[in-house]
Amino acid sequence: MKKIVIVTFLMICMFGCGKNETEILETKPVSQEKEQAETKRHEDLGFIKNEEGFIVHMKDIKVLLKHLSTSINQQDWESIKKDTKKLKEASPVAFTGANKKELPVEFINLDVKFHMSALELIGACQEKNKDKATSAFFKVVNSCDECHAKFNPKEKSTSWFQ
């Protein structure tokens, strides 16, 4: 039953990342030292300097997570090791093409959460513990969901898998 729920969830969630819907962000300074901004939703993500590259990288993460999900279910630890290494190297902040000081604080915080979750997943996979790996995997997915909810709210669901 547990496998059916996980597979059903993953299947439902796999069809939404990479939508070309963006919003304009209005910014106001939050920290003079860091010169970063707090965001307000509008129609375009103005802080993304390389939108095409950003979308390509986000789609790559989506494909990587789909593959990881399958590998975790099959307990294919060698594939998981390769995929988690790629996941660790993924960086939504870097993919924007912008200087970190130009990015909204919330975006940077969500990127950090993504990386912390990815590190937890790597640790769980090194232990070859399917239950811990599955739990950590969903923390990674949830970090993606949070970012999409904040910065791509036109999606009907916050899950980038849908």
PLY file of the C-alpha trace (Angstrom):
ply
format ascii 1.0
element vertex 162
property float x
property float y
property float z
element edge 161
property int vertex1
property int vertex2
end_header
0.00 0.00 0.00
2.85 2.38 0.88
4.45 1.85 -2.54
1.15 2.52 -4.30
0.71 5.81 -2.42
4.26 6.93 -3.20
4.05 5.95 -6.87
0.62 7.58 -7.21
1.89 10.78 -5.60
4.92 10.87 -7.85
2.87 10.21 -10.97
0.42 12.96 -10.06
3.22 15.36 -9.33
5.41 14.82 -12.40
3.71 17.12 -14.88
4.21 20.78 -13.93
7.76 22.09 -13.55
9.01 24.33 -16.29
5.79 26.16 -16.97
6.62 29.39 -18.66
4.50 31.44 -16.27
6.36 34.13 -14.36
5.50 37.20 -12.35
7.06 40.65 -12.05
8.57 41.21 -8.64
8.51 44.55 -6.90
11.42 44.85 -4.52
12.19 46.87 -1.44
15.51 46.85 0.43
15.69 44.53 3.43
19.32 44.67 4.38
21.62 47.59 3.58
24.68 45.45 4.33
23.70 42.73 1.90
21.78 45.06 -0.42
19.23 42.29 -0.95
15.55 42.74 -1.55
12.27 41.41 -0.24
9.90 40.42 -3.02
6.31 41.16 -3.86
4.51 39.20 -6.55
3.93 40.72 -9.97
4.17 39.28 -13.47
7.87 38.65 -14.20
10.76 37.32 -12.14
12.97 40.30 -12.90
15.87 38.97 -10.85
16.39 36.02 -13.23
18.98 37.30 -15.68
19.02 34.17 -17.85
15.41 32.98 -17.96
15.94 30.42 -20.73
18.94 28.87 -18.96
17.08 28.94 -15.65
14.11 27.04 -17.10
16.42 24.45 -18.69
18.17 23.85 -15.37
14.87 23.58 -13.49
13.69 20.98 -16.01
16.99 19.11 -15.53
16.34 19.02 -11.77
12.84 17.72 -12.44
14.18 14.89 -14.61
16.87 14.13 -12.05
14.31 13.91 -9.24
12.06 11.65 -11.30
15.01 9.33 -11.88
15.99 9.49 -8.21
12.47 8.57 -7.17
12.57 5.45 -9.33
16.07 4.55 -8.15
15.08 4.91 -4.49
12.05 2.68 -4.99
14.26 0.09 -6.68
17.06 0.60 -4.15
19.53 1.10 -7.00
22.19 2.62 -4.76
24.77 3.09 -7.53
22.36 5.20 -9.64
21.30 7.06 -6.51
24.93 7.91 -5.75
25.40 9.44 -9.23
22.09 11.31 -9.14
22.58 12.74 -5.64
25.99 14.04 -6.70
24.30 15.89 -9.59
21.58 17.12 -7.25
24.20 18.48 -4.83
25.75 20.46 -7.70
22.40 21.96 -8.78
21.87 25.55 -7.65
18.76 27.57 -8.45
20.59 30.68 -7.18
23.45 30.13 -9.65
21.01 29.27 -12.45
19.43 32.75 -12.26
22.56 34.23 -13.77
22.30 37.07 -11.25
24.65 38.28 -8.56
23.57 36.94 -5.18
23.13 40.51 -3.88
20.48 41.11 -6.57
18.35 38.16 -5.47
15.45 38.22 -3.03
16.36 36.97 0.45
13.48 34.48 0.34
14.85 32.94 -2.86
18.29 32.50 -1.34
16.80 30.99 1.83
14.79 28.50 -0.21
17.93 27.59 -2.19
19.71 26.90 1.11
16.79 24.75 2.24
16.98 22.84 -1.06
20.69 22.16 -0.52
20.26 21.13 3.12
17.53 18.69 2.09
19.73 17.36 -0.73
22.56 16.76 1.76
20.16 14.87 4.03
19.15 12.75 1.05
22.77 12.01 0.23
23.40 10.88 3.81
20.33 8.65 3.83
21.35 7.10 0.53
24.89 6.47 1.77
23.33 4.49 4.62
21.36 2.54 1.97
18.24 3.05 4.03
15.20 3.17 1.73
12.84 4.63 4.35
15.23 7.45 5.30
16.01 8.06 1.63
12.31 8.31 0.77
11.69 10.71 3.64
14.68 12.87 2.68
13.64 12.78 -0.98
10.27 14.30 -0.09
12.03 17.04 1.89
13.86 17.96 -1.32
10.58 17.92 -3.24
8.92 20.05 -0.55
11.73 22.61 -0.78
11.03 22.84 -4.51
7.31 23.15 -3.83
7.87 26.05 -1.41
9.94 27.96 -3.93
7.43 27.39 -6.71
4.58 28.47 -4.43
6.39 31.71 -3.63
7.87 32.53 -7.02
5.50 30.83 -9.48
2.07 31.14 -7.81
0.15 30.87 -11.10
0.59 27.11 -10.87
-2.67 25.56 -9.69
-0.73 23.42 -7.24
2.46 24.19 -5.41
3.93 20.85 -6.41
6.33 21.16 -9.32
5.71 17.45 -10.02
2.15 18.14 -11.20
0 1
1 2
2 3
3 4
4 5
5 6
6 7
7 8
8 9
9 10
10 11
11 12
12 13
13 14
14 15
15 16
16 17
17 18
18 19
19 20
20 21
21 22
22 23
23 24
24 25
25 26
26 27
27 28
28 29
29 30
30 31
31 32
32 33
33 34
34 35
35 36
36 37
37 38
38 39
39 40
40 41
41 42
42 43
43 44
44 45
45 46
46 47
47 48
48 49
49 50
50 51
51 52
52 53
53 54
54 55
55 56
56 57
57 58
58 59
59 60
60 61
61 62
62 63
63 64
64 65
65 66
66 67
67 68
68 69
69 70
70 71
71 72
72 73
73 74
74 75
75 76
76 77
77 78
78 79
79 80
80 81
81 82
82 83
83 84
84 85
85 86
86 87
87 88
88 89
89 90
90 91
91 92
92 93
93 94
94 95
95 96
96 97
97 98
98 99
99 100
100 101
101 102
102 103
103 104
104 105
105 106
106 107
107 108
108 109
109 110
110 111
111 112
112 113
113 114
114 115
115 116
116 117
117 118
118 119
119 120
120 121
121 122
122 123
123 124
124 125
125 126
126 127
127 128
128 129
129 130
130 131
131 132
132 133
133 134
134 135
135 136
136 137
137 138
138 139
139 140
140 141
141 142
142 143
143 144
144 145
145 146
146 147
147 148
148 149
149 150
150 151
151 152
152 153
153 154
154 155
155 156
156 157
157 158
158 159
159 160
160 161
